[in-house]
Amino acid sequence: MMKILLVEESKFLRLAIGRALVHAGYDAITLADSQAAVETARKQLPDLILLDLPTNANAAEMVNTLKREARTADLATVVFGSLSTMDVAQLQQLGVLAVWEKAELGLDKGGKVLLAQLSKLLPLLQKAGRAAAGTS
């Protein structure tokens, strides 16, 4: 089962996305802040980190922290938020797997678009050896 660490400040969205991930067969760990997420990533070594940009105004700092450590350097990260406020090029240089526009993910409507986006990433994650052999 693929383990996903979700970092989302909004309690409503965190619960909604977490439920959608679990219903889709993922093992979801949900947190509200990026500092706790770094510690959890170090301990849990998730297959994927979904990071809401407003949760961490300095998403690049969090990603950079994880990439500098041998144990967490290969963790796949997807950042989502308002593209107008993100430095997409900087995030990609740090090795972020994808950057998604939050408004287009339909997070308040069950997360179907988010789940579709995740399913497109699964082959990349499996090819890189980052994810379990699928979801249940």
Contacts in CASP RR format, 6 or more apart in sequence:
PFRMAT RR
TARGET T0000
AUTHOR 0000-0000-0000
METHOD contacts of the structure
MODEL  1
MMKILLVEESKFLRLAIGRALVHAGYDAITLADSQAAVETARKQLPDLIL
LDLPTNANAAEMVNTLKREARTADLATVVFGSLSTMDVAQLQQLGVLAVW
EKAELGLDKGGKVLLAQLSKLLPLLQKAGRAAAGTS
1 25 0 8 1.000
1 26 0 8 1.000
1 27 0 8 1.000
1 132 0 8 1.000
1 134 0 8 1.000
1 135 0 8 1.000
1 136 0 8 1.000
2 25 0 8 1.000
2 26 0 8 1.000
2 27 0 8 1.000
2 47 0 8 1.000
2 48 0 8 1.000
2 122 0 8 1.000
2 125 0 8 1.000
2 131 0 8 1.000
2 132 0 8 1.000
2 134 0 8 1.000
2 135 0 8 1.000
3 26 0 8 1.000
3 27 0 8 1.000
3 29 0 8 1.000
3 44 0 8 1.000
3 45 0 8 1.000
3 46 0 8 1.000
3 47 0 8 1.000
3 48 0 8 1.000
3 132 0 8 1.000
4 21 0 8 1.000
4 26 0 8 1.000
4 27 0 8 1.000
4 28 0 8 1.000
4 29 0 8 1.000
4 46 0 8 1.000
4 47 0 8 1.000
4 48 0 8 1.000
4 49 0 8 1.000
4 50 0 8 1.000
4 118 0 8 1.000
5 29 0 8 1.000
5 31 0 8 1.000
5 37 0 8 1.000
5 40 0 8 1.000
5 41 0 8 1.000
5 44 0 8 1.000
5 46 0 8 1.000
5 48 0 8 1.000
5 49 0 8 1.000
5 50 0 8 1.000
6 14 0 8 1.000
6 17 0 8 1.000
6 18 0 8 1.000
6 21 0 8 1.000
6 28 0 8 1.000
6 29 0 8 1.000
6 30 0 8 1.000
6 31 0 8 1.000
6 50 0 8 1.000
7 31 0 8 1.000
7 32 0 8 1.000
7 33 0 8 1.000
7 34 0 8 1.000
7 37 0 8 1.000
7 49 0 8 1.000
7 50 0 8 1.000
7 51 0 8 1.000
7 52 0 8 1.000
7 55 0 8 1.000
7 56 0 8 1.000
8 14 0 8 1.000
8 17 0 8 1.000
8 30 0 8 1.000
8 31 0 8 1.000
8 32 0 8 1.000
8 50 0 8 1.000
8 52 0 8 1.000
8 55 0 8 1.000
9 32 0 8 1.000
9 33 0 8 1.000
9 52 0 8 1.000
9 54 0 8 1.000
9 55 0 8 1.000
10 52 0 8 1.000
11 32 0 8 1.000
12 108 0 8 1.000
13 52 0 8 1.000
13 107 0 8 1.000
13 108 0 8 1.000
14 30 0 8 1.000
14 31 0 8 1.000
14 32 0 8 1.000
15 30 0 8 1.000
16 107 0 8 1.000
16 108 0 8 1.000
16 110 0 8 1.000
16 111 0 8 1.000
17 28 0 8 1.000
17 30 0 8 1.000
17 50 0 8 1.000
17 107 0 8 1.000
17 111 0 8 1.000
17 114 0 8 1.000
18 28 0 8 1.000
18 30 0 8 1.000
20 110 0 8 1.000
20 111 0 8 1.000
20 112 0 8 1.000
20 114 0 8 1.000
20 115 0 8 1.000
21 28 0 8 1.000
21 115 0 8 1.000
22 28 0 8 1.000
24 115 0 8 1.000
24 118 0 8 1.000
24 135 0 8 1.000
25 135 0 8 1.000
25 136 0 8 1.000
26 118 0 8 1.000
26 135 0 8 1.000
29 40 0 8 1.000
29 44 0 8 1.000
29 46 0 8 1.000
31 37 0 8 1.000
31 40 0 8 1.000
32 55 0 8 1.000
33 55 0 8 1.000
33 56 0 8 1.000
34 51 0 8 1.000
34 55 0 8 1.000
34 56 0 8 1.000
34 59 0 8 1.000
34 62 0 8 1.000
37 49 0 8 1.000
37 51 0 8 1.000
37 56 0 8 1.000
37 62 0 8 1.000
38 62 0 8 1.000
38 65 0 8 1.000
38 66 0 8 1.000
40 46 0 8 1.000
41 49 0 8 1.000
41 66 0 8 1.000
41 72 0 8 1.000
41 75 0 8 1.000
42 69 0 8 1.000
42 71 0 8 1.000
42 72 0 8 1.000
45 71 0 8 1.000
45 72 0 8 1.000
45 75 0 8 1.000
46 75 0 8 1.000
47 76 0 8 1.000
47 125 0 8 1.000
47 130 0 8 1.000
47 131 0 8 1.000
47 132 0 8 1.000
48 75 0 8 1.000
48 76 0 8 1.000
48 77 0 8 1.000
48 78 0 8 1.000
48 97 0 8 1.000
48 118 0 8 1.000
48 121 0 8 1.000
48 125 0 8 1.000
48 130 0 8 1.000
48 131 0 8 1.000
49 66 0 8 1.000
49 75 0 8 1.000
49 76 0 8 1.000
49 77 0 8 1.000
49 78 0 8 1.000
50 78 0 8 1.000
50 80 0 8 1.000
51 59 0 8 1.000
51 62 0 8 1.000
51 63 0 8 1.000
51 77 0 8 1.000
51 78 0 8 1.000
51 79 0 8 1.000
51 80 0 8 1.000
52 79 0 8 1.000
52 80 0 8 1.000
52 81 0 8 1.000
52 102 0 8 1.000
53 59 0 8 1.000
53 79 0 8 1.000
53 80 0 8 1.000
53 81 0 8 1.000
53 82 0 8 1.000
53 85 0 8 1.000
53 86 0 8 1.000
53 102 0 8 1.000
54 81 0 8 1.000
54 82 0 8 1.000
56 62 0 8 1.000
59 79 0 8 1.000
59 86 0 8 1.000
59 91 0 8 1.000
60 87 0 8 1.000
60 90 0 8 1.000
60 91 0 8 1.000
60 94 0 8 1.000
63 77 0 8 1.000
63 79 0 8 1.000
63 91 0 8 1.000
63 94 0 8 1.000
63 95 0 8 1.000
63 96 0 8 1.000
64 94 0 8 1.000
66 72 0 8 1.000
66 73 0 8 1.000
66 75 0 8 1.000
66 77 0 8 1.000
67 73 0 8 1.000
67 94 0 8 1.000
67 95 0 8 1.000
74 128 0 8 1.000
74 130 0 8 1.000
75 130 0 8 1.000
76 97 0 8 1.000
76 121 0 8 1.000
76 125 0 8 1.000
76 128 0 8 1.000
76 130 0 8 1.000
76 131 0 8 1.000
77 95 0 8 1.000
77 96 0 8 1.000
77 97 0 8 1.000
78 96 0 8 1.000
78 97 0 8 1.000
78 98 0 8 1.000
78 99 0 8 1.000
78 100 0 8 1.000
78 121 0 8 1.000
79 86 0 8 1.000
79 91 0 8 1.000
79 96 0 8 1.000
79 98 0 8 1.000
79 99 0 8 1.000
79 100 0 8 1.000
80 99 0 8 1.000
80 100 0 8 1.000
80 101 0 8 1.000
80 102 0 8 1.000
80 105 0 8 1.000
81 100 0 8 1.000
81 101 0 8 1.000
81 102 0 8 1.000
81 103 0 8 1.000
82 101 0 8 1.000
82 102 0 8 1.000
82 103 0 8 1.000
83 99 0 8 1.000
83 101 0 8 1.000
86 99 0 8 1.000
88 99 0 8 1.000
91 99 0 8 1.000
92 99 0 8 1.000
97 121 0 8 1.000
97 124 0 8 1.000
97 125 0 8 1.000
98 117 0 8 1.000
98 121 0 8 1.000
100 114 0 8 1.000
100 117 0 8 1.000
104 113 0 8 1.000
105 111 0 8 1.000
105 113 0 8 1.000
105 114 0 8 1.000
105 117 0 8 1.000
106 112 0 8 1.000
106 113 0 8 1.000
106 114 0 8 1.000
107 114 0 8 1.000
122 131 0 8 1.000
122 134 0 8 1.000
125 131 0 8 1.000
126 133 0 8 1.000
126 134 0 8 1.000
END
